[in-house]
Amino acid sequence: MSTTLIKNARIIDPSGELDRVGDLFIENGRIAAIGENLESAAVNVISASGLIAAPGLVDMHVHTREPGYTYKDDICSVSEAAAAGGVTIIAAMPNTTPPVDSVDTIEFIKEKASKACVRVLPVASITKSGNNSALVDFGALKNAGAVAFSNDGICITDSKTFYNALEQASWYNLPLLAHCEDTSLSDGGIINEGIVSAALGVSGNPFTAENVGTARDLMIARSTNAQIHVCHVSTSTAVDIIKFARKNGVRVTAETCPQYFMLNDELLLSQDADYRCNPPIRSEMDKRAVIRAIMDGTIDVIATDHAPHSPEEKQSFFTAPNGVIGLETSLAAGITALVNKGYITMFKLLYMMSTVPAQILGINAGSLKIGSQADIVVFDPNEKWIVDADKLHGRARNTPFKGMELTGRVKYTIRAGNVIYKDKK
């Protein structure tokens, strides 16, 4: 019988309004008791004075690169990075080769995920192979294990196809995760359009592309009653559009990522491709708007859009693919840029990173209630550390936070009662 006792932690359970100092007892992979001065003959005892114990994080926007691009990363190696960041569940996005548009591909992902240290949830493609092609078989893919549908990275430009996809998602009661972008406006842009792109003499990706895409997608969603989730919000106007849609009955949730509430596009003056992503890192004004949207609840979730690339691919600023990694730094980024600056509480940060994404995906996670599966992160909210890309887990090194000092260090990650990560310190 596997047992673990976490002693004297500050226990935060955003799903149950719990924030107290005490002990947490785990037995047979589930939370068996929470209280003070718990006594047991536990096999593992974790002394957690000064540490926080919270539900394992749920990252609903991760690119594992498998199948097809395992030279960048794969399901198991990405899972190691997730565990080091306190993430116990990841939703794997479908823009792989082949794309996740068939039951066979979902079964492949599930087989690979059975060997991973975290739980991997397949997100299925919306269309077969292309952005305006025929829709996938939503029912078959849901039955095979898909928890959501998305063409992330490939905007569906045909409005009728997008409307039909939302109707299908609504019929099968699964969320549609929308990459909102009008690619006719952003085509060729490699960084945010503005002063920095002009100074570098490169094509810019205008905020208008995201704004127009967001408006179209949410207005179509308004007529279908589908559950739509807006991925990686990065502009002030997109925030306003989401607010308007929600007030007018659209079933919309939204996420942003640490690069959008922590960084601005002045970093791109260095011509370092590790700062390139899509949507691009925006202006200081947009960054502040994203923070306000986190504070007022317009943005529901903090995810990462973790997108590994090889060092060779990221060598050239002008030709590198878009994408940054963030699984191992997301919790610390949230503590550093949001909690420690007084924008939100630790309770709300954990709510946005565990309970809410679990609710959107319809999974039983993000909770420390008695009887819940013991997915837990134990972390030091005060420990400072420097992000060294060469010491990160996983295969990729393309972090935009390299060299930065962050506050908040994961000490243990527990998945179904088993310790899957322990800080070497």
C-alpha positions, 0 to 999 in steps of 0.5 A, spaced: 500 500 500 502 506 497 502 512 502 505 519 503 504 524 508 505 531 507 507 535 513 505 542 515 504 545 508 500 551 506 494 547 503 491 551 497 485 548 494 482 553 489 476 548 488 474 548 495 475 555 498 481 551 502 487 555 504 490 553 511 496 550 514 496 543 515 497 535 513 495 532 507 495 524 507 495 520 501 493 513 500 492 508 494 493 514 489 488 518 493 487 524 498 485 520 504 485 526 509 487 533 511 488 536 518 493 538 523 498 533 526 496 527 522 499 521 524 501 515 520 506 510 518 506 513 511 512 510 507 514 517 504 514 523 509 515 530 506 516 536 510 513 542 507 514 547 512 514 554 508 511 550 502 505 550 499 501 544 497 496 545 491 492 541 486 497 539 480 497 544 474 493 543 468 496 546 462 491 545 456 495 548 451 501 544 450 505 541 443 508 535 444 511 534 437 509 527 437 507 524 432 512 527 426 517 531 430 520 527 435 527 531 433 524 537 437 521 533 443 516 527 444 510 526 449 515 523 454 520 528 454 515 534 454 512 530 460 518 531 464 518 538 463 511 538 465 513 535 472 518 539 473 514 545 473 508 542 477 504 540 471 500 533 472 496 534 466 497 536 459 492 537 453 496 535 447 495 539 441 493 536 434 498 540 429 502 534 428 504 529 422 499 526 421 495 531 425 490 528 430 484 527 425 483 519 426 482 514 431 488 511 429 492 517 431 489 518 438 490 511 439 497 512 438 498 518 442 494 514 448 499 508 447 505 513 448 502 517 453 501 510 457 509 511 458 509 518 460 510 521 467 504 526 467 497 525 464 496 526 457 489 528 454 489 528 446 486 534 443 483 532 436 483 536 429 477 540 427 478 538 420 482 533 416 489 535 414 488 542 412 484 549 415 478 549 410 478 541 408 472 536 411 471 536 418 473 530 422 468 525 425 467 528 432 463 523 435 468 517 433 474 522 436 470 523 442 469 516 443 476 515 442 478 519 448 479 526 445 477 532 450 477 538 445 477 540 438 482 545 435 486 547 429 491 551 433 496 554 429 492 553 423 486 558 423 480 556 419 479 561 414 472 559 411 467 561 416 462 556 414 467 550 416 468 554 422 460 554 423 459 547 422 465 545 427 462 549 432 455 546 431 459 539 431 462 541 438 456 543 441 452 537 439 458 532 442 459 537 448 466 538 447 470 545 447 473 548 441 479 551 442 480 557 437 486 560 434 483 566 432 487 570 427 486 573 420 491 570 416 490 575 410 492 580 415 498 577 418 501 573 412 509 574 412 509 577 419 514 574 424 514 579 430 509 584 432 507 590 428 510 596 431 516 600 432 520 594 433 518 591 427 519 598 423 526 599 426 528 592 424 526 592 417 522 586 418 514 584 416 510 585 422 504 581 425 499 586 426 494 586 432 488 587 427 489 580 425 488 577 432 482 582 433 479 580 427 479 573 428 477 573 435 471 577 433 469 573 427 470 566 431 466 569 437 460 572 433 459 565 429 459 562 436 454 566 438 449 563 433 451 556 435 451 556 443 457 552 442 463 552 448 469 556 445 475 557 448 480 563 445 487 561 445 493 565 447 490 572 448 495 577 447 492 584 445 487 589 448 482 589 443 481 582 443 480 582 451 475 587 449 471 583 444 471 577 449 468 581 454 463 584 449 461 577 447 460 574 454 456 580 456 452 578 450 451 570 451 457 567 448 459 561 452 466 563 451 473 562 456 479 565 454 487 563 456 493 567 456 500 565 457 506 568 461 510 571 455 504 575 454 503 578 461 511 578 463 514 580 456 514 586 451 516 586 444 522 590 445 526 584 447 525 582 439 531 588 438 536 583 440 534 579 434 533 572 438 529 567 435 527 564 442 522 570 443 518 569 436 512 566 437 505 566 434 501 570 437 507 575 437 510 578 444 506 584 443 507 592 446 507 594 453 500 597 452 497 590 450 501 586 456 498 591 461 491 590 458 492 582 459 494 583 466 488 587 467 484 582 464 487 577 468 485 581 474 478 582 472 476 575 470 476 576 463 481 571 462 480 565 465 486 560 464 493 561 464 496 556 459 503 556 456 502 554 448 509 550 450 512 549 443 519 546 442 523 547 437 530 544 436 536 549 437 538 548 429 531 551 427 532 557 432 538 559 430 536 564 424 531 570 427 528 571 420 527 564 418 526 560 425 519 557 426 514 560 431 514 558 438 517 558 445 517 553 451 514 554 458 512 548 462 517 549 467 517 556 468 509 558 468 508 557 475 514 561 477 512 566 472 505 567 475 508 568 482 513 573 479 509 577 475 502 577 478 502 575 485 508 578 487 506 585 484 499 584 487 495 583 481 492 577 483 492 572 489 496 566 490 489 562 490 487 565 484 493 564 480 492 556 482 485 557 480 487 559 473 492 554 472 489 548 475 481 548 477 479 552 471 482 548 465 480 542 468 473 544 468 473 547 461 476 540 459 471 536 463 476 532 467 476 530 474 482 534 476 484 541 480 482 539 486 484 537 493 478 534 496 478 528 500 477 522 495 480 526 489 486 523 485 492 525 489 495 530 483 499 535 487 504 540 486 509 542 492 513 548 491 516 554 495 513 561 493 519 565 495 525 561 492 529 565 487 532 562 481 535 563 475 532 560 468 538 556 465 536 553 459 541 548 459 538 545 465 531 545 463 528 538 462 525 536 456 529 536 449 528 543 447 531 550 450 527 555 446 525 559 452 524 566 452 525 567 460 532 565 459 537 568 464 531 571 468 530 571 475 524 568 477 521 567 484 517 560 486 520 553 485 517 546 485 520 542 490 515 535 489 510 533 483 506 528 485 501 524 480 496 519 482 500 518 489 507 517 486 512 522 486 514 524 479 519 530 480 523 532 486 527 538 486 535 536 487 536 541 492 
